[in-house]
Amino acid sequence: SWEWCVFLAITGTFFAQGCTERPSNQIDSVIRTLQDARLSGAQDYAYEQLQQAEMSYSQAINELDNQDEKFAWWRSYSQGKQMLDRALAQADQAKSEALANLKETKSNAQVALTLARQNVQDTQTLLMEGREHPSMHQQFEELHMALQKAEALLDTIESRIMTQGDYIQVMTTAHAVETITVTIQNRILSALDPSGNVQV
């Protein structure tokens, strides 16, 4: 009868809609995981992995949007769900790699900071040993002040930048201080022995 046909059509429509709902919870899960990855430093310490996860998420959303435009009976979110699963796994990987790389970078920053401090101390010792040399009289205050500024810079990055977690900046500054100390050492040695025969 026509009533039976209408009943089948209505229940069939509800059944189709029930099985083809947009995976909102899955989308929210990917968004949260991506945010966690960013908060874990993935933009700095796992950039490529984060980019892959964001691209997979964007592709998944496009696929879901395409399905939304179809008639309810013809919608299928299965491929979009698979793409969301891939984006979620990549976001998790980005977070894990960011945390691991962050830990390694922090360790490297601490080493770089220690080496830079040692270079400043060694250069300070060399400067004090040669301060009585006649050729050092005019340069001593300038070089001594430069070393003091270098040491103050190290204090700053240890007390502020290091505690803020910008370990890449710590390493960059520490290496810059090392370069400064090498330059100062060369100037001291040149002043003590213009012939270049003095060794550190």
C-alpha positions, 0 to 999 in steps of 0.5 A: 500500500502507499502507506507502507511505501511512505513508512519505508521512505521515512524510516529509510531516510532516518536510518540513512541520516543516523548512519551518516552523521558528521563525526563532530566528536572525532573532529573535536578530538583532532582539534584538541590534539593539534592544540596540545601539540602547539602548546607542547612547542611543535611549531618550533620543535616538530614543525614538519610533523605539525604541518602534516597533521594540520594538512591531513585535518584540512583535507579531512574537513574538505572531504566531510564538507563535500559529503555534507553537500550530497543527499542524505542517502548518498552521504558517506563519512567513512573516508573522512573519518579515516582521514581524521584518524590519520590527522589525530595520529600525526598530531599525537606524533607531533606532540611526542616529537616536540616534547622529546626535541624540547628536552634535547634542546634544553640539554644542549642549551644548558651545555652551551651556556656552561661552555660560554661561561667557561670561555668568559672565565678563561678569557678573564684569566688571560686578561688579568695575567696580561694586564701589566704588559705595557701594550695592554694598558690602553686596551685593558679597560675596554676588553674588561668591560666587554667581558663584563657585558658578555657575562651579564648577557649570560646572566640574563639569558639564564635567569630570563630566557632559559626560564621562559623555555626559549632554548634556541635563543639561549644557544644562539646567544651563548654561541655569540658570547663564545665568538666575542671571547675568542675575539677578545682572546686574539686581541690580548694575544696580539697585544702581548706578542705582536709576532703571534708566538704566544699560545693560550 
